[in-house]
């Protein structure tokens, strides 16, 4: 199981740990699962900063309200548990979203172990009113969960109900991302080696499947303009896919080991990739050129020794929403913040956080979530 804690700070002060920690929940005996606890390494803030989601054990995801005014978690005493349900129509209750006290903490029970989560928002297209659809969204907030058996589930954040079940992956869904343009296109990457596109405007129809030269896909990301995606995986793989040019792939070469994470800068000009070779590489997405390396081990391992530095494996990476900082989590027990505007390649802030599995900035960049085993 995992525990999620929070760090706070900005470019003007050192990072420090807050007193807010989310622990695996003890549920009533009727809701407990016999399945093994989740080994997921993921969490997510909603784009509008109203919810925080994280796998809290087994197939369950805790959906916690976030107070935008106070910039903190809203901890409710009453926790509502939602299991698989019939498909429903989703309509946004605007008053509910504006009042934190009316947004309870929810437990979404997807049964199978959760490995990835992602928020999405938008409206389904209503061009043809004669066509009946399972899913109709009117400016609603959705949560997608990727599971160990390859299934993807889409939930209504306002009601906690299951909306859609997406089936095509054959192995663990390691990565989920909604297109940032509100089109309700969902991107997924799996340990079956495939990348898939799902159209929630068409009841979640899977309309495109890509396969790179990798056995496992560890992470996938949309570019901010939705004109390309990045995928990383086993075998030193970093691929940029040009969506405007028939999904043409460009392979970026520079890592010495499996690449486990990637993220675009907010302006889409840079791609940051994190690898088990203990390095983060910043790439120019237009030329494919390596611009900078952020090293977690000195001296950096040479290619022949890259697989042996496993106490320095990088586990997570995140770009600051303003674009000037990169956050990393490392097996050496530290969270590092790198200021890209500084000439030196050393991290600007370092915080001890042993056994951390993942990290991410909040949408406003004022908080960092860090997940670790419990």
PyMOL commands that set and color helices and strands:
alter all, ss='L'
color gray80, all
select helices_A, chain A and resi 29-31+94-98+100-102+200-202+303-308+310-312
alter helices_A, ss='H'
color red, helices_A
select strands_A, chain A and resi 2-8+16-22+43-45+51-57+60-67+72-73+79-82+90-91+105-109+114-122+137-138+140-147+152-156+162-166+173-178+185-190+194-199+205-211+217-222+228-233+237-242+248-251+259-264+270-275+279-284+290-295+314-319+325-330+334-339+349-352+356-361+367-373
alter strands_A, ss='S'
color yellow, strands_A
deselect
rebuild
show_as cartoon
